[in-house]
Amino acid sequence: MNWTPEQLRDEFLCVAKLGGVEIELDVIYIDPPRKPHKPPILPEGKIAVYVFYMEECVLKVGKAGPKSEARYRYQHYGTPKKGSTLAKSLLKDERAKLAPNLDPNLNKETVGKWIKENTNRVNFLLDADYYGPVLNLFEAFIQCRLRPIFEGPNQSK
């Protein structure tokens, strides 16, 4: 891994300052990565940016506002009809970026368990007071910095 959660937090604090927002170091709590992991609960009054990754490969970066508990906690582990999720991206994986690391029998019923057992997830938690532009900037910064393979229309760039 060519980054650490602490490094991303520190770099983001500099970016936020350039945007005119002063954020103290201790305002961003880092929920350390674990593998296997359990889907976390978004604490009341908090917002988050989260990163799913496997070794050197960053898969997805997302954000959760104060009313996004479902998105934060469990949607990425399944295939809901609406919205982009990590599970849907893994099942499609048309570019076969992860082919050697994916179970060839992965399906809608097994993908959630596979994500929990085979990926790391790091969560950056902030007070809900930072909802809006600061949360958007934090997510965009991490997406630009880590270039997740399952993010946006230019995923391969």
C-alpha positions as CSV (number, residue, x, y, z in Angstrom):
1,M,0.0,0.0,0.0
2,N,1.5,3.3,-1.0
3,W,-0.7,5.3,1.4
4,T,-1.9,5.3,4.9
5,P,-5.1,6.5,6.4
6,E,-3.2,9.0,8.5
7,Q,-1.4,10.3,5.4
8,L,-4.7,10.8,3.6
9,R,-6.2,12.6,6.5
10,D,-3.2,14.9,6.8
11,E,-3.1,15.7,3.1
12,F,-6.8,16.4,3.2
13,L,-6.4,18.9,6.0
14,C,-4.0,20.8,3.7
15,V,-6.5,20.7,0.8
16,A,-9.3,21.8,3.1
17,K,-7.2,24.7,4.3
18,L,-6.6,25.8,0.7
19,G,-10.3,25.8,0.3
20,G,-10.6,28.1,3.3
21,V,-11.7,25.5,5.8
22,E,-9.6,25.0,9.0
23,I,-10.1,21.5,10.4
24,E,-8.2,20.3,13.5
25,L,-6.4,17.0,13.3
26,D,-8.6,15.3,15.9
27,V,-11.8,16.2,14.1
28,I,-11.3,13.3,11.7
29,Y,-11.4,10.0,13.4
30,I,-9.9,7.1,11.5
31,D,-11.6,3.7,12.1
32,P,-8.7,1.5,11.4
33,P,-8.8,-1.0,8.5
34,R,-9.6,-4.7,9.3
35,K,-9.8,-7.8,7.2
36,P,-12.1,-9.6,7.6
37,H,-14.4,-6.7,8.5
38,K,-18.0,-6.2,9.6
39,P,-20.2,-3.5,8.1
40,P,-19.9,-0.6,10.5
41,I,-22.6,1.5,12.1
42,L,-22.5,5.2,11.3
43,P,-22.6,6.9,14.7
44,E,-25.3,9.5,15.3
45,G,-24.1,13.0,14.5
46,K,-21.3,11.7,12.2
47,I,-20.6,11.6,8.5
48,A,-18.0,9.5,6.7
49,V,-15.8,8.9,3.8
50,Y,-14.8,5.2,3.4
51,V,-12.4,3.2,1.2
52,F,-12.6,-0.4,0.2
53,Y,-9.2,-1.9,-0.9
54,M,-7.2,-5.1,-1.4
55,E,-3.5,-4.7,-0.9
56,E,-2.4,-2.2,-3.6
57,C,-5.7,-2.1,-5.4
58,V,-8.3,0.5,-4.3
59,L,-11.7,-0.6,-5.2
60,K,-14.2,2.0,-4.2
61,V,-14.4,5.3,-2.3
62,G,-17.7,6.5,-1.0
63,K,-19.3,9.0,1.4
64,A,-22.2,8.9,3.8
65,G,-24.1,11.9,5.1
66,P,-26.0,12.0,8.4
67,K,-29.0,10.2,6.8
68,S,-27.1,7.6,4.8
69,E,-26.9,4.8,7.4
70,A,-28.0,2.2,4.8
71,R,-25.4,3.3,2.3
72,Y,-22.7,3.3,4.9
73,R,-23.6,0.1,6.6
74,Y,-24.8,-2.5,4.1
75,Q,-25.7,-1.4,0.6
76,H,-22.1,-2.0,-0.8
77,Y,-22.4,-5.6,0.2
78,G,-25.4,-6.3,-1.9
79,T,-27.0,-5.5,-5.2
80,P,-29.9,-3.1,-4.7
81,K,-31.9,-2.1,-7.7
82,K,-30.7,1.5,-7.6
83,G,-27.3,2.9,-7.0
84,S,-23.7,1.9,-7.6
85,T,-22.3,-0.5,-5.1
86,L,-19.1,-2.4,-4.7
87,A,-20.9,-5.7,-5.0
88,K,-22.4,-4.7,-8.3
89,S,-19.1,-3.5,-9.6
90,L,-17.4,-6.7,-8.6
91,L,-20.0,-8.9,-10.3
92,K,-19.7,-6.9,-13.5
93,D,-15.9,-6.4,-13.5
94,E,-15.9,-6.2,-17.3
95,R,-12.3,-5.1,-17.4
96,A,-11.3,-8.1,-15.3
97,K,-9.0,-5.8,-13.2
98,L,-9.4,-8.2,-10.3
99,A,-9.8,-11.5,-12.2
100,P,-6.9,-13.3,-10.4
101,N,-8.2,-12.3,-7.0
102,L,-11.9,-13.0,-7.5
103,D,-13.8,-16.2,-6.8
104,P,-15.0,-17.3,-10.3
105,N,-18.2,-18.5,-8.6
106,L,-19.0,-15.1,-7.1
107,N,-22.8,-14.3,-7.4
108,K,-25.5,-12.1,-5.8
109,E,-25.7,-14.5,-2.8
110,T,-22.0,-14.8,-2.1
111,V,-20.6,-11.4,-3.0
112,G,-21.3,-9.7,0.3
113,K,-19.5,-12.4,2.3
114,W,-16.6,-12.3,-0.1
115,I,-16.3,-8.5,0.3
116,K,-16.2,-8.8,4.1
117,E,-13.6,-11.6,4.0
118,N,-11.3,-10.3,1.3
119,T,-11.3,-6.5,1.4
120,N,-10.1,-4.0,3.9
121,R,-12.3,-1.0,4.7
122,V,-11.1,2.2,6.3
123,N,-13.6,4.8,7.5
124,F,-12.9,8.4,8.1
125,L,-15.5,9.9,10.5
126,L,-16.3,13.6,11.0
127,D,-18.9,15.6,12.8
128,A,-22.1,16.1,10.8
129,D,-21.3,19.9,11.0
130,Y,-19.0,19.2,8.0
131,Y,-21.8,17.8,5.8
132,G,-22.0,19.4,2.4
133,P,-19.0,20.9,0.6
134,V,-16.4,19.6,3.1
135,L,-17.6,16.0,2.9
136,N,-17.8,16.3,-0.9
137,L,-14.3,17.6,-1.1
138,F,-12.9,14.9,1.2
139,E,-14.5,12.2,-1.0
140,A,-13.3,13.8,-4.2
141,F,-9.8,14.3,-2.8
142,I,-9.5,10.6,-1.8
143,Q,-10.9,9.5,-5.2
144,C,-8.3,11.7,-7.0
145,R,-5.5,10.6,-4.8
146,L,-6.2,6.8,-4.8
147,R,-7.9,6.3,-8.2
148,P,-10.3,3.5,-7.3
149,I,-10.9,1.1,-10.1
150,F,-14.7,1.1,-9.6
151,E,-15.3,4.8,-9.5
152,G,-17.1,6.9,-12.1
153,P,-17.2,6.7,-15.9
154,N,-13.4,6.9,-16.2
155,Q,-12.6,4.0,-14.0
156,S,-9.7,2.8,-16.0
157,K,-7.8,6.1,-16.1
